Amino acid sequence: MKKIVIEDNGINYQEGGPLLDRDLSWLSFNYRVLQEAMDVSNPLFERIKFLAIYSNNLEEYFRVRVSHHRNLVRLGKKTKKKLDYDPETTLKQILKTVNSQQEEFSDIFANHIIPELELQNINILHYSDLDESQITFIEDYFNDNMLPFVQPVLLVQDRIRPFLNNGAIYLAMILRPKGGSSERNQYALIKIPSDHLPRFISLPAPKGQHDIIFLDDIVRYSASWLFPGYNIIDSFSIKLTRDAELYIEDEFSGDLISKIRKSLSKRSVGPASRFVYDREMPNGLRQFLVKNLALDDSDLLPEGRYHNNADFFSFPDFGMTHHKSTPLPPLPYKKLEKAKNIFEAIAKKDHLINVPFHSYESTIRLFEEAANDPKVTHIKVVQYRVAKKSRIMDALVEALNAGKQVTLFIEVKARFDEAANLKWGEKLEKAGAKIHYSIPGIKVHSKLAIFHRREKGKVKLYAYLSTGNFHEDTAKVYTDLSLFTTDERLTKEASRVFSYLSNFKEPSSKFKHLLVGQFNLRTGLKNLIDFEINQAKKGNKASIFLKMNSLQDKKMINQLYKASQAGVEVKLIIRGICCLIPEVKGFSENIEAISIVDRFLEHSRVFIFHNKGNEKIFLSSADWMTRNLSHRVETAFPIYDPGIRKQIKELMRIQLQDNVKARTLDNEGLNQYRQGLNDVPNRSQMETYFYFKRLPASK
């Protein structure tokens, strides 16, 4: 296998065209999130929230992707030779990029966010800044609330080696015995109990002023009580992130469910994937901890004084709603929400909702009405991620109690949702549902539901096809498109997907309308690109529009490069990973790519092919990553309704014209905000909201 050489900028110039390393591309996406924390046009508390999102994203990235590379680094030389890249080089590039971003994170917080908070009379105080009443408050708070949880441990090299909980914050203390003549430091650890208590504690303050202290600093102040025989020289915060991969070695044999249960119990004790420490920590303490905790130098990642910055999600706003985004209450889709009978409304015509601009109530009502409709006999659902408290799942239980047949395919390999999915599976199985769990070797990522309804002596199929999960919580913050239809071209093929998931046998007839992973998804998309290439070569108009979360698959990227070289106009909106590099001479001059990061997470996937003027429009659960196209059951479904086709094109036009929150993805990777498109500011998410507000369906 030919070894791919990745340059310092993460670009590999391979035969088919340049490719950006996927992990460095993801870091570029997460930097776009960090940019939002710096953007002064965002309200203050929204900027703080973006700090939390950035940090939360990075935590998962280290637990999954960085752990993956670390494990590859530990392989033997013979095994590593089989890889098509050098994991050690990639790991170094990742750490270098993250170090740079963390320095910027610290600068944003210290030199931009804190001064802005102070202008609003919100002060984040160190314990040395406190007055007598505040000192009394934190002393009482420590004794009343924190003492049972801090777990002080005196460290002794090669004798006392503590176990650090995944993601927990600790203070590494430098101590010296009182009254002793020794100048030699001793070390200790204290746990910050942020898993039990709020991270930000409001202090007594004069009227009109809001004083806050980090929980960490209450522990710093109180440390001398925990080590009465020592003088506290200094303290520095640390955190260990552990590998979150389950490493189920053989998914084709044995009981997959029991393997996942067993692996979940080990997730919190996995090997280190990153050791975060205060960059002001002296070298002696750092080296002591590296040895004591059996770490490698490559595990180390310096940050600022405070870690676990995802806790900024809970930063108090003191009721200052004027420093938060203007509320955009979801708009009711009245054609379904207010219909006398939702099934009759769907039977008349197809319907499309776009959450979170639209309310999710139409989807919930579909399930709740199905549970109580005597004509509905069967409900079939693919569950990938679902809310912990779910009206949809409750409706399925209600349907079972009403004597209906309910069949669920539950993907228990949905990372970080395995336990929740198993719990719902058990509950529904006890209620009488027929449950099918993960297919060995692949994930099922389709977002489908089928309803059998007996009408006039015959069974009529109703289908719900979506780009997003059946998840009431994410529907408030993820942008997704969902289709309600009785179109037999779609319902019959969606039903065949369920048959495959029930018995793992290939459908007896081919899919002609849906593009389904493991069958025709990759080949169908390739054929659509090839058609545009052939049209361009004939001198005809040819264009491709793609909106997705991630574009990584090498074969599909090379097809897009071929399309560009043939003269096909290619426009991309890629939220996250984009390994394709636009505007490279000889490869991608005809490819324009942007990324939109705003208050809602862009999650819908939309594919539009010109097709000689008779455009083919698909919505999909699938990104163009190798895992989606080759190792998952995904579904891309065509849109046939003329009104919905027109609406989707208008929504994508609004996004393509974004010049406020769109960044240009180019061959320099600068993540520059897109400007100069026109003189009128166009923030696509706001424009989309008001687009729907103006439509009759939303009135």
TADAVEN-V13244 format. One record per run of one state. SS is the DSSP state (~ for helix, > for strand, _ for the rest). FROM is the first residue (numbers start at 1). TO is the last residue. Records with the same first field share a line. If there is no record, write none. Layout:
BEGIN
SS=FROM-TO + FROM-TO
END
This chain:
BEGIN
_=1-10 + 15-16 + 21-21 + 39-43 + 74-76 + 81-86 + 120-121 + 125-126 + 130-131 + 150-152 + 157-159 + 161-168 + 178-185 + 193-199 + 204-209 + 227-229 + 243-255 + 265-266 + 270-271 + 279-282 + 293-296 + 304-308 + 315-320 + 324-330 + 332-333 + 338-341 + 349-350 + 356-357 + 359-360 + 373-375 + 384-385 + 387-390 + 402-404 + 411-417 + 431-433 + 438-442 + 445-447 + 456-457 + 467-469 + 471-473 + 477-477 + 486-487 + 504-514 + 517-520 + 538-542 + 549-550 + 552-553 + 567-568 + 575-577 + 579-579 + 581-590 + 597-600 + 603-604 + 610-610 + 614-615 + 621-623 + 625-625 + 631-631 + 634-634 + 639-641 + 657-661 + 666-671 + 674-683 + 695-695 + 699-699
>=11-14 + 17-20 + 122-124 + 153-156 + 160-160 + 169-177 + 186-192 + 200-203 + 210-214 + 230-242 + 272-278 + 300-303 + 331-331 + 351-355 + 358-358 + 376-383 + 386-386 + 405-410 + 434-437 + 443-444 + 448-455 + 458-466 + 470-470 + 478-485 + 515-516 + 543-548 + 551-551 + 569-574 + 578-578 + 580-580 + 591-596 + 601-602 + 605-609 + 616-620 + 624-624 + 632-633 + 635-638 + 662-665 + 672-673
~=22-38 + 44-73 + 77-80 + 87-119 + 127-129 + 132-149 + 215-226 + 256-264 + 267-269 + 283-292 + 297-299 + 309-314 + 321-323 + 334-337 + 342-348 + 361-372 + 391-401 + 418-430 + 474-476 + 488-503 + 521-537 + 554-566 + 611-613 + 626-630 + 642-656 + 684-694 + 696-698
END
